[in-house]
Amino acid sequence: MSKDNFQSLDALTDDALLILFSNGSQSAAQELTRRLMPRVFAQAYHKLRNRSDAEDVTQEAFMKLWRSAKEWKQDQAKVSTWLYRVVENACIDRMRRNRSSSAIEDMVIEPADPRPSARQALQNQSRVNALYDAIDALPDRQATALRMRHLEEKSNIEIAQIMDLSVDAVESLVSRAKRTLTAQLQGQKTALGYQDDSVQ
Amino acid sequence: MTQSNKNDDFDLDALFQEARIGVPRPNRALFDQIIEDAQSVLDEPLSETSKPVSSPPWWQQLWVDIGGWPTVTGLATAGIVGVWIGMSSDLLSTQTIAPDTNTVELSDPFSGLDLAMLEG
C-alpha cells in the first residue's frame, strides 16, 4: 500500500474505515489494524500475561471484526469499544481453558541466573507479576476499570463508554481498586525486593 | 524501578509504568496474519455468489404463476357452486309450490306451447 493512501485513510474514523473495508478495501483493513492492533494486543497481554495467547486473542478479535463489518451499523458502539468487549470476553474464555495448564506451568522452577542484570530483571518481573495477581484478585469491575485506566491508559470518559457507566462511577471504581492494591502490595514490599532497591 | 515510597506509601504508579513497559510489541507476522484474514473475509461473498443458482422445476413455477393454493381453492369452490346451481335450477324449473294446499305438484311450464304453435 502506498504512503499517500495511508495518509488519506489516516483522517477517517474507525467506523468509516470498517465500512470501507466491507466495500472491499484492503487498505482500510490495513489502516484499522495498524491503528488498533497495538491496543488490542496490550489489552490481551495485560489480561493473559502471555505473548502467544495475546496474539491468538488479537487475531480472533480482528477476525470477528472483519466478519461483522457487513452488518456494521454506524449508530452502534464505536469500533474500539466493540473490540474491547470482544477481547475481554475472548480473554476470559482463554483463561478458563488455560487454567489447568497454567497451574502446571507455575510448578516449573526457573534456574537462578547469577548475573546482577538478570537478577534485577527477574525482580522487576516478579513485581509486575505481583501487581497482575493483585489486580486479578480484585472484583471484576474494579479490575477492568483499573486495567483500562492505568495499564492501557484510557481516559475515564472512554472507560465509562466501554463499561456503560458514568465517569463518576469509573473514578470511584478505580480509586477503590487502587486502595485495595496498595494495601495488598504494601505487605509484600520486602518480598518484592524494594528493600534491595533502596540498598543498591 | 523508581523508589518513591518515602512516606511508606506503595508507589503504584511506578509499578503500573513497569507493567506497561513490560508489554512486548506485537510482531509483523501478527499484522500480516490479520490482513490475510481480512482478505479471506473479503473473498467469501464472491465465492458464495459465484455458485450457480438452480431454477425451480416447471410445475413449481406454474404453481406459483397461477397463484398457489388460494387460487386452486377458489377455483374448486367456484366449480362446486356452479354444479350445485346447475342442478338446483333444473329442479326449480320443474317445481311449483302451491301456497294454498301446501302440496307440491309437478307441472310443465311450457305445456301450452304446443297448442299455441298449432293455432299459428
Interface residues (C-beta under 8 A of the other chain):
Chain A: F21 G24 Q26 A29 Q30 T33 R34 M37 P38 F41 A42 Y45 H46 R51 E55 T58 Q59 F62 M63 W66 R67 A69 K70 N124 Q125 R127 V128 L131 Y132 H150 L151 E153 K178 L181 T182 L185 Q186 K189 Y194 D197 S198
Chain B: M1 Q3 N5 D9 F10 L12 D13 L15 F16 E18 A19 R20 G22 V23 P24 R25 P26 L30 F31 Q33 I34 I35 D37 A38 Q39 V41 L42 P45
